Amino acid sequence: IDLGFKAYNKMQKYQIIDSITVLFSLPFIYVVLKFGAPLYSAFLVLTVIRIIDYIFLLILAKRILQLSIKAFVTEVIIPSAESLIVVAILGASFYFFFNPLQWYWVLLLISILVLLSVIILYIVTFKKAEKELLRSMVISKLKKK
């Protein structure tokens, strides 16, 4: 979405909404932690606030860029969410079955999950034209070296 705003030279409203949302997250996080919530609560609060921020940015994109929210959700959000769910299930499965205790096993698990994420996003999220464009870009970069 931010690239759409940059392309149409409409970054000012985008950055105002985004900055205000991020700035207002700090007091909420402070209050949650002040009441004794565990540290990971800060990430949960920030996640909820960023989701709200994203909704506001989608509404702004609909107004300024004439973005179809329905098309965006069906073509971007749902495939990305599906990929995320698959990777999360795989990650949890690897963790529970292998129970990595040493840091190098955790690092290996994270590396495998990042690689799987990229592969799954490529297969599930990218359309045929996008895959061909990416392939041609990679091939042209490899030929230059």
C-alpha positions as CSV (number, residue, x, y, z in Angstrom):
1,I,0.0,0.0,0.0
2,D,2.8,2.4,0.8
3,L,4.2,2.0,-2.7
4,G,0.8,3.1,-4.1
5,F,1.0,6.2,-2.0
6,K,4.6,6.9,-3.1
7,A,3.7,6.3,-6.8
8,Y,0.8,8.8,-6.6
9,N,2.9,11.2,-4.5
10,K,0.4,11.2,-1.7
11,M,2.7,10.2,1.2
12,Q,1.8,13.0,3.5
13,K,-1.6,11.7,4.6
14,Y,-0.3,8.1,4.7
15,Q,2.6,9.1,7.0
16,I,0.5,11.2,9.2
17,I,-1.9,8.3,9.9
18,D,0.8,5.8,10.2
19,S,2.9,8.0,12.6
20,I,0.0,8.9,14.8
21,T,-1.0,5.3,15.2
22,V,2.5,4.2,16.1
23,L,3.0,7.1,18.4
24,F,-0.3,6.3,20.3
25,S,0.8,2.7,20.7
26,L,3.4,3.7,23.2
27,P,1.0,4.9,26.0
28,F,-1.1,1.8,25.5
29,I,1.9,-0.4,25.8
30,Y,3.1,1.5,28.9
31,V,-0.3,1.1,30.6
32,V,-0.5,-2.6,29.9
33,L,3.0,-3.2,31.2
34,K,2.4,-0.9,34.2
35,F,-0.6,-3.1,35.2
36,G,1.9,-6.0,35.4
37,A,1.2,-7.8,32.2
38,P,4.0,-10.0,30.8
39,L,6.5,-8.5,28.4
40,Y,5.1,-10.2,25.4
41,S,1.9,-8.2,25.9
42,A,3.6,-5.2,24.4
43,F,3.9,-7.1,21.1
44,L,0.2,-8.2,21.3
45,V,-0.9,-4.6,21.9
46,L,1.4,-3.3,19.1
47,T,-0.1,-6.0,16.8
48,V,-3.6,-5.0,17.5
49,I,-2.8,-1.3,17.0
50,R,-1.0,-2.1,13.7
51,I,-4.0,-4.0,12.4
52,I,-6.2,-1.0,13.2
53,D,-3.6,1.2,11.5
54,Y,-3.7,-1.0,8.4
55,I,-7.5,-0.8,8.3
56,F,-7.3,3.0,8.4
57,L,-4.6,3.0,5.6
58,L,-6.8,0.7,3.5
59,I,-9.7,3.2,3.9
60,L,-7.4,6.0,2.9
61,A,-6.1,4.0,0.0
62,K,-9.6,3.5,-1.2
63,R,-10.3,7.2,-1.1
64,I,-7.1,8.5,-2.6
65,L,-5.9,5.6,-4.8
66,Q,-9.3,4.1,-5.7
67,L,-8.0,0.8,-4.3
68,S,-10.6,-2.0,-4.3
69,I,-10.5,-3.2,-0.7
70,K,-12.4,-6.4,-1.7
71,A,-9.9,-7.2,-4.4
72,F,-7.0,-6.4,-2.1
73,V,-8.3,-8.7,0.6
74,T,-8.9,-11.6,-1.8
75,E,-5.7,-11.2,-3.8
76,V,-3.2,-10.2,-1.1
77,I,-4.5,-10.6,2.5
78,I,-6.1,-14.0,2.2
79,P,-3.2,-15.7,0.3
80,S,-0.7,-14.1,2.7
81,A,-2.7,-15.2,5.7
82,E,-2.9,-18.8,4.3
83,S,0.9,-18.8,3.8
84,L,1.5,-17.5,7.3
85,I,-0.8,-20.1,8.9
86,V,1.0,-23.0,7.0
87,V,4.4,-21.7,8.1
88,A,3.2,-21.2,11.7
89,I,1.9,-24.8,11.8
90,L,5.1,-26.1,10.3
91,G,7.2,-24.1,12.8
92,A,5.2,-25.3,15.8
93,S,5.4,-28.9,14.5
94,F,9.1,-28.7,14.1
95,Y,9.5,-27.1,17.5
96,F,7.3,-29.7,19.4
97,F,8.7,-32.7,17.6
98,F,12.4,-31.8,17.7
99,N,12.3,-29.5,20.7
100,P,15.5,-27.6,19.9
101,L,17.4,-26.7,23.0
102,Q,20.7,-25.5,21.7
103,W,20.9,-22.1,20.0
104,Y,22.3,-23.6,16.7
105,W,19.2,-25.8,16.4
106,V,16.9,-22.8,17.0
107,L,18.9,-20.9,14.3
108,L,18.6,-23.8,11.9
109,L,14.8,-24.0,12.6
110,I,14.4,-20.3,11.9
111,S,16.4,-20.5,8.7
112,I,14.3,-23.4,7.5
113,L,11.1,-21.5,8.3
114,V,12.3,-18.4,6.5
115,L,13.1,-20.5,3.4
116,L,9.7,-22.2,3.6
117,S,8.0,-18.9,4.0
118,V,9.6,-17.6,0.8
119,I,8.8,-20.7,-1.1
120,I,5.2,-20.9,0.1
121,L,4.6,-17.2,-0.6
122,Y,6.0,-17.6,-4.0
123,I,3.8,-20.6,-4.8
124,V,0.6,-19.4,-3.1
125,T,0.6,-15.6,-3.3
126,F,2.3,-14.8,-6.6
127,K,0.3,-14.9,-9.8
128,K,1.8,-16.4,-13.0
129,A,2.8,-13.0,-14.4
130,E,4.5,-12.0,-11.1
131,K,6.4,-15.3,-11.0
132,E,7.6,-14.8,-14.6
133,L,8.6,-11.2,-13.8
134,L,10.5,-12.4,-10.7
135,R,12.2,-15.2,-12.6
136,S,13.3,-12.8,-15.3
137,M,14.7,-10.3,-12.7
138,V,16.7,-13.1,-11.0
139,I,18.0,-14.4,-14.3
140,S,19.1,-10.9,-15.4
141,K,20.9,-10.3,-12.1
142,L,22.6,-13.7,-12.3
143,K,23.8,-12.9,-15.9
144,K,25.3,-9.6,-14.8
145,K,27.5,-11.3,-12.3
